[in-house]
């Protein structure tokens, strides 16, 4: 949360950061509203390479066990899934398969020349402090998701992207890649 001491980390943190976690490339970029967006890239050998956020996966119930409630799930994605009447383990969109801040909101290349497929999230959701919108508003309730927080979320997403490979291979032995956007 932005405190009363005029501490404004979004003014002193860098606007981008690149690093590796679990042998995957991670990228953080600050968007026009001053919030961080975090991305983890996978190569063509990864089973999710080229797939959109709404691509359905068959995942076992155990994949979802131990989650911190609905934290890390996009509320609209969860609502749409609930209205479909399906259980998560019956058919789960990629956007719901990973526990990361606000859920997966991005799946694409980061640039035209990029060879990786990036899965990303942003820190501009309800309950988040958004400097570009809330600038100058006194007493705003919201949590600023700083660089350290987003690094940890990228590291968590990278670990999940590595772990899901074996799960997908076991649960989807005849999976088709017809929805891939290489």
One Martini backbone bead per residue (centre of mass of N, CA, C, O) as a GRO file, in nm:
protein
  182
    1UNK     BB    1   0.099   0.034   0.019
    2UNK     BB    2   0.059   0.353   0.018
    3UNK     BB    3   0.204   0.576   0.216
    4UNK     BB    4   0.250   0.867   0.426
    5UNK     BB    5   0.578   0.890   0.339
    6UNK     BB    6   0.600   0.909   0.020
    7UNK     BB    7   0.634   0.626  -0.081
    8UNK     BB    8   0.756   0.555  -0.431
    9UNK     BB    9   0.860   0.286  -0.595
   10UNK     BB   10   0.768   0.353  -0.897
   11UNK     BB   11   0.999   0.590  -0.907
   12UNK     BB   12   1.268   0.387  -0.839
   13UNK     BB   13   1.213   0.173  -1.010
   14UNK     BB   14   1.232   0.000  -1.264
   15UNK     BB   15   1.072  -0.076  -1.590
   16UNK     BB   16   1.273  -0.330  -1.605
   17UNK     BB   17   1.318  -0.700  -1.604
   18UNK     BB   18   1.565  -0.964  -1.637
   19UNK     BB   19   1.542  -1.328  -1.595
   20UNK     BB   20   1.588  -1.642  -1.425
   21UNK     BB   21   1.372  -1.944  -1.387
   22UNK     BB   22   1.394  -2.264  -1.419
   23UNK     BB   23   1.524  -2.211  -1.713
   24UNK     BB   24   1.353  -1.949  -1.753
   25UNK     BB   25   1.235  -1.674  -1.891
   26UNK     BB   26   1.210  -1.343  -1.755
   27UNK     BB   27   0.967  -1.063  -1.750
   28UNK     BB   28   0.953  -0.713  -1.671
   29UNK     BB   29   0.683  -0.466  -1.700
   30UNK     BB   30   0.586  -0.143  -1.717
   31UNK     BB   31   0.307   0.017  -1.749
   32UNK     BB   32   0.117   0.307  -1.811
   33UNK     BB   33   0.005   0.277  -1.492
   34UNK     BB   34   0.263   0.158  -1.313
   35UNK     BB   35   0.248  -0.149  -1.347
   36UNK     BB   36   0.321  -0.469  -1.325
   37UNK     BB   37   0.445  -0.713  -1.559
   38UNK     BB   38   0.455  -1.068  -1.591
   39UNK     BB   39   0.690  -1.307  -1.751
   40UNK     BB   40   0.700  -1.639  -1.910
   41UNK     BB   41   0.911  -1.836  -2.113
   42UNK     BB   42   0.859  -2.066  -2.384
   43UNK     BB   43   0.934  -2.318  -2.584
   44UNK     BB   44   0.856  -2.540  -2.843
   45UNK     BB   45   0.879  -2.796  -2.637
   46UNK     BB   46   0.639  -2.693  -2.501
   47UNK     BB   47   0.301  -2.780  -2.466
   48UNK     BB   48   0.207  -2.451  -2.454
   49UNK     BB   49   0.307  -2.361  -2.707
   50UNK     BB   50   0.087  -2.133  -2.873
   51UNK     BB   51  -0.129  -2.106  -2.653
   52UNK     BB   52  -0.408  -1.993  -2.534
   53UNK     BB   53  -0.578  -1.905  -2.245
   54UNK     BB   54  -0.848  -2.087  -2.352
   55UNK     BB   55  -0.711  -2.350  -2.340
   56UNK     BB   56  -0.778  -2.673  -2.278
   57UNK     BB   57  -0.724  -2.879  -1.985
   58UNK     BB   58  -0.620  -3.184  -1.844
   59UNK     BB   59  -0.646  -3.201  -1.488
   60UNK     BB   60  -0.580  -3.294  -1.190
   61UNK     BB   61  -0.677  -3.237  -0.875
   62UNK     BB   62  -0.383  -3.214  -0.761
   63UNK     BB   63  -0.308  -2.944  -0.907
   64UNK     BB   64  -0.516  -2.772  -0.700
   65UNK     BB   65  -0.386  -2.842  -0.453
   66UNK     BB   66  -0.292  -2.594  -0.212
   67UNK     BB   67  -0.437  -2.354  -0.259
   68UNK     BB   68  -0.508  -2.001  -0.194
   69UNK     BB   69  -0.772  -2.028  -0.290
   70UNK     BB   70  -0.844  -1.759  -0.519
   71UNK     BB   71  -0.571  -1.687  -0.528
   72UNK     BB   72  -0.452  -1.640  -0.854
   73UNK     BB   73  -0.740  -1.581  -0.983
   74UNK     BB   74  -0.938  -1.499  -1.230
   75UNK     BB   75  -1.256  -1.397  -1.184
   76UNK     BB   76  -1.374  -1.422  -1.473
   77UNK     BB   77  -1.270  -1.702  -1.539
   78UNK     BB   78  -1.412  -1.842  -1.301
   79UNK     BB   79  -1.701  -1.762  -1.373
   80UNK     BB   80  -1.715  -1.890  -1.654
   81UNK     BB   81  -1.651  -2.173  -1.559
   82UNK     BB   82  -1.886  -2.206  -1.358
   83UNK     BB   83  -2.113  -2.160  -1.579
   84UNK     BB   84  -2.039  -2.430  -1.741
   85UNK     BB   85  -2.031  -2.681  -1.514
   86UNK     BB   86  -1.738  -2.734  -1.476
   87UNK     BB   87  -1.466  -2.883  -1.373
   88UNK     BB   88  -1.140  -2.824  -1.353
   89UNK     BB   89  -1.056  -3.134  -1.422
   90UNK     BB   90  -1.214  -3.152  -1.696
   91UNK     BB   91  -1.176  -2.830  -1.794
   92UNK     BB   92  -0.894  -2.615  -1.821
   93UNK     BB   93  -0.789  -2.323  -1.854
   94UNK     BB   94  -0.492  -2.173  -1.859
   95UNK     BB   95  -0.587  -1.924  -1.683
   96UNK     BB   96  -0.646  -2.149  -1.432
   97UNK     BB   97  -0.379  -2.338  -1.394
   98UNK     BB   98  -0.247  -2.085  -1.254
   99UNK     BB   99  -0.082  -1.944  -0.969
  100UNK     BB  100  -0.135  -1.598  -1.007
  101UNK     BB  101  -0.160  -1.279  -1.018
  102UNK     BB  102  -0.484  -1.257  -1.151
  103UNK     BB  103  -0.384  -1.438  -1.351
  104UNK     BB  104  -0.382  -1.526  -1.670
  105UNK     BB  105  -0.354  -1.255  -1.939
  106UNK     BB  106  -0.111  -1.387  -2.119
  107UNK     BB  107  -0.051  -1.513  -2.472
  108UNK     BB  108   0.262  -1.459  -2.633
  109UNK     BB  109   0.454  -1.266  -2.794
  110UNK     BB  110   0.661  -0.983  -2.729
  111UNK     BB  111   0.762  -1.012  -3.030
  112UNK     BB  112   0.815  -1.068  -3.363
  113UNK     BB  113   1.118  -1.205  -3.298
  114UNK     BB  114   1.015  -1.398  -3.098
  115UNK     BB  115   1.066  -1.748  -2.979
  116UNK     BB  116   0.878  -1.711  -2.747
  117UNK     BB  117   0.625  -1.807  -2.511
  118UNK     BB  118   0.417  -1.598  -2.320
  119UNK     BB  119   0.329  -1.581  -1.978
  120UNK     BB  120   0.094  -1.355  -1.810
  121UNK     BB  121   0.072  -1.078  -1.575
  122UNK     BB  122  -0.096  -0.843  -1.354
  123UNK     BB  123  -0.105  -0.538  -1.118
  124UNK     BB  124  -0.433  -0.422  -1.203
  125UNK     BB  125  -0.633  -0.493  -0.969
  126UNK     BB  126  -0.832  -0.544  -0.739
  127UNK     BB  127  -0.642  -0.406  -0.465
  128UNK     BB  128  -0.459  -0.242  -0.639
  129UNK     BB  129  -0.208  -0.016  -0.684
  130UNK     BB  130  -0.251   0.254  -0.928
  131UNK     BB  131  -0.063   0.514  -1.009
  132UNK     BB  132  -0.206   0.627  -1.281
  133UNK     BB  133  -0.489   0.661  -1.118
  134UNK     BB  134  -0.412   0.731  -0.791
  135UNK     BB  135  -0.287   0.988  -0.821
  136UNK     BB  136  -0.344   1.202  -0.542
  137UNK     BB  137  -0.492   1.002  -0.369
  138UNK     BB  138  -0.621   0.998  -0.057
  139UNK     BB  139  -0.661   0.699   0.111
  140UNK     BB  140  -0.595   0.462  -0.056
  141UNK     BB  141  -0.692   0.140  -0.121
  142UNK     BB  142  -0.397  -0.051  -0.163
  143UNK     BB  143  -0.157  -0.260  -0.332
  144UNK     BB  144   0.168  -0.247  -0.400
  145UNK     BB  145   0.340  -0.422  -0.657
  146UNK     BB  146   0.649  -0.496  -0.637
  147UNK     BB  147   0.935  -0.617  -0.757
  148UNK     BB  148   0.963  -0.850  -0.553
  149UNK     BB  149   0.683  -0.970  -0.596
  150UNK     BB  150   0.709  -1.025  -0.908
  151UNK     BB  151   0.947  -1.211  -0.897
  152UNK     BB  152   0.804  -1.430  -0.727
  153UNK     BB  153   0.576  -1.483  -0.936
  154UNK     BB  154   0.761  -1.569  -1.167
  155UNK     BB  155   0.893  -1.805  -1.019
  156UNK     BB  156   0.630  -1.959  -0.975
  157UNK     BB  157   0.545  -1.984  -1.272
  158UNK     BB  158   0.794  -2.136  -1.367
  159UNK     BB  159   0.754  -2.384  -1.187
  160UNK     BB  160   0.474  -2.456  -1.309
  161UNK     BB  161   0.567  -2.487  -1.609
  162UNK     BB  162   0.748  -2.727  -1.543
  163UNK     BB  163   0.546  -2.919  -1.385
  164UNK     BB  164   0.319  -2.950  -1.617
  165UNK     BB  165   0.448  -3.132  -1.825
  166UNK     BB  166   0.401  -3.414  -1.690
  167UNK     BB  167   0.096  -3.383  -1.658
  168UNK     BB  168   0.021  -3.354  -1.956
  169UNK     BB  169   0.144  -3.621  -2.054
  170UNK     BB  170  -0.046  -3.799  -1.873
  171UNK     BB  171  -0.343  -3.656  -1.941
  172UNK     BB  172  -0.247  -3.589  -2.271
  173UNK     BB  173  -0.140  -3.816  -2.488
  174UNK     BB  174  -0.336  -3.697  -2.751
  175UNK     BB  175  -0.256  -3.418  -2.800
  176UNK     BB  176  -0.332  -3.129  -2.969
  177UNK     BB  177  -0.183  -2.847  -3.175
  178UNK     BB  178  -0.409  -2.678  -3.343
  179UNK     BB  179  -0.403  -2.401  -3.148
  180UNK     BB  180  -0.141  -2.310  -3.231
  181UNK     BB  181   0.079  -1.999  -3.240
  182UNK     BB  182   0.379  -1.997  -3.392
   0.00000   0.00000   0.00000
